Amino acid sequence: MDQIKPGNPAPDFTLPGSGENRISLSDYRGRIVVLFFYPKDDTSGCTAEAISFSGLKAEFDALGATVIGLSPDSVKSHDRFRAKHELTVDLASDEEKEVLQAYGVWVQKSMYGRKYMGVERTTVLIDRSGTITRVWNKVKVPGHAAEVLEAVKALG
């Protein structure tokens, strides 16, 4: 599958979110959306990433931006993760991996010579019209949320 690229329309989706919420990308038309794809709830890198996005949530909100984390974990797992770390960003559950595949982030990975399928940590910035404006592949967590915030500010 072709990687998603700036200038392309963001693939729409509706997924279960925290509690009974449903998260539909189309509901955010008119707002900037930061979509961060992460491998697994409550692992060190993913926790650090979700905490840093949560820490900047008020600043994203002030700029008219919504931050959504997305992983293949269940809603129950997301709810535990949010409660344990007092996360304020929305988390969407893609257990079927359809959205992960649509965005090209469900990829073959390798660890210690063993190949397996998993989420490549990626962040996608979507403008108010639903167009992808920036993609960060193979994200390194330290400083990433602040860098994304600067990109949102640049969108105006």
N, C-alpha and C positions, 0 to 999 in steps of 0.2 A: 504494500500500500504506500502511496505517495505521502511523504511527510506533509503536514499542513504548512501553509506558507502565508506570509503577510500578503494582504490584498485579496485573499480568498474569503468567502463567507464561512463563518464558524459553523460547523455541523450542529444542528439543534438537537436537544435531548430533553427528556423528562425522566428523572430518577428519584428514588426515595431519598429523603434527607433526614435530618435529625427528628426524632419523635415520629409524628404522623405527617410531617411536611413532605411535599413533593417539590422538587427543584426543577424548573423548566427554564432553559436558557432564553426562550422567547419572552418569558415574563420580565426579563431585564432589558428588553429593547428600550433604547433611550437612556440607558446607563452604561457606564464603562464596566466591563467584567474582567476580573483577574481569575483565571482558572488554573489552579495549581494541581498537577497530577503527582501523586506520591505513592510509593510502593506499599506501605503497611502502617496501620495505626500502632502507636506506642513503641516504635523503634526509635533509636537515638536521633538519626537524621530527620526523620519525618516529624518527630516531636519538636525538635528545634525549629523546623520550618513552620509548622502550624503555630507554635508559640510566637515566633517573630511576626507572622502575618496578623495574628490576633492582637499583638502589642501595637500594631500600626493601624488597627481597624478604624479608629476614630478619624485618623488622617485620610484613609481611603474613603470613608463615608463622606467626609467634608468635600471631597473632590467629585462626588457622585459616582463612586466606584464600589462595586460589590465584589467581595473576595469569596471564592468557592473552592474548597479542597475536594479532590475526587480520588478515590481509590477503590479497589475491588473488595474491600472489607464490608461486612454487613452493617446495617443500621445500628444493631445492638452494640457492635464493636465501636462504631463511631460515637454512639452516645456515651459509652464508658470512657473513651478517649477524651471527649470534650469535657466530661465531668472531672476526670482525674487531673487534667491540666488546665481547667478553667478556660477552655478555648472559646472564643467569641465568633470565629468565622464559621460559615455554613459548611457542612461536609455532606457530600453526595456519595451514595453507595452504588457501585456498578459491578455487582456480583456476576452479571452475565458477560461483562467485559466488552459490551457492544460500543459504548462511548469511547472507552480506552482504545479500541481498534479503529474507530472512526477518526480519532485524532492521531493515530499512528504511534501511540506511546506504549502499546502492549507489544513488547519485542522479545527476541531471544537474547538472554543474558548468559554470562558465564562466570562461575565462581569456582576456584580451585579445579579448573578443568571440566567441571560439570555444567552442562548446558540446561537451561530451564527458561520458561516464559515468565516475564515479570514486567512491572511498570518502570519505564525510564522516566526519572524525575524530570518533569518538563513544566514550564509555565507558559500560558498563552494569554496575551492581552487582546481583548476584543473591544472595539470602539462602540459608540452609541448606536450605530447602524447595523451592528452584528458582523462587522468585518474584522478579520484578524489583522492586527497592526504590528505585533511583535511576538516572536517565539524564542523562549530560552530553552535549549536542549541540554540534557545532562547537567542539570543545575547543581552547583555547589552551594550549600545552604548558607554559610556565613556571609552576611551582608546582602543576601539575595532579596529579601522582602523590601529593604530600603531602596535597592536598585529598581525594583518594580514600581515602587511608589514614585520615584523620580520620573520614570517613563510615563506613569499616569499623569503626573503634573505637566509633562511636555505635551500631552494630548489636549490639555486645556479644558 
